[in-house]
């Protein structure tokens, strides 16, 4: 009976486990609704084009390629760009499961909840989303959590200023993401001409700074900024910091990890007891354009499986 | 409190010396003690593992940081930070083949036209597979647990992917290096969440280790 247990990467939640999950969800829903966000419930199956390569796909009887939901943000972007086109700003929240194929492991199902703010381009929108992520952690009793804030926009500006090919940019982002300063340095010395862009790239592997010391870091980076784009991305980070007051917040210019469509700020959430990020988000100004209604947007999602295990609520 | 994964074997001595230099000395000698967890004062403890298991312990947060060869880090595919290159435990991961083989005498793509996939034996199947895939060379890769050279000598494989320190074992068995795949040395690996959540404890230590 090899069908008697749930598949690896999936689970049954019974009784107390179910109660814990619902309690956390209720706490989060309260935060989202009080902030003026309204719920949308997208379908769990879509045309495969909506999602990325990590989606679990299958052909339907007519030969059309379908996929199980692997990402709520893409679905919310589709809804915002079609039925809700023209309404700005939109404040939407969601919860449910995503299914993903990751590496060689089994297909994984994860529970998520999150918020998207569509049609708002300014730093106050970025700050609203970061503050909402902080309020979510607070509602789950996670006082000691960390919000690690960076900017993929800044990285892209540096890569452009360095004249990096797509291949080189991918290699650079890999080393930055692993904080691998020795490998990053030898890669830069080989492939990036000496100058401000190279120095700024090397700074990305530096350790994170708490909000109190972040100004100094941004000033140092600004002095090295090789282009107007890079300077603008740093200025944006400073603006977001100024509007956010949360001791969980820290700035890590090497925080470049996130979904492929992020274009501006990006952040990841860490909570004591959880060995990996329990959520993350960022700005994605080109995603809605894929669905025919180019509008800026910013949002975040929470990994409920990871959070329920460590939450105190 | 930091938990540090320390590999048994040849990396342990130099790794302990580096931690001692940073002020962390185990309360008992891990070499002679049978304990699997050895405290180092009140601030840290060492857990003693096989080096191939270090990435998993660190990725899953059972250890906050660890010492491990870059070969093991990459083969494990673990999602880790690797901020420091310790510089000891140096060796190379190489593609090697019998001296008289077509592979040793021509280019990889010429040798790949054998009419069948190149048969390659390795203790690093994932790393090797990635390397061949990037070059577009089809391979029949299989994992062995030891004496990888023998596979090429005894005709089980056309080539091997293995660690080379001095190159003597290869030479004595009539094998030559065809290509370098990876420069290996011992790395510090750090759990992604620990790096953020224990930053106050970790950063001073990283500075002294680096």
Interface residues (C-beta under 8 A of the other chain):
Chain A: X103 X144 X146 X148 X178 X179 X180 X181 X182 X183 X205 X207 X208 X250 X252 X270 X271 X272 X274 X275 X276 X277
Chain B: X59 X60 X61 X77 X79 X80 X81 X82 X83 X84 X85 X190 X191 X192 X193 X195 X196 X197 X199 X203 X206
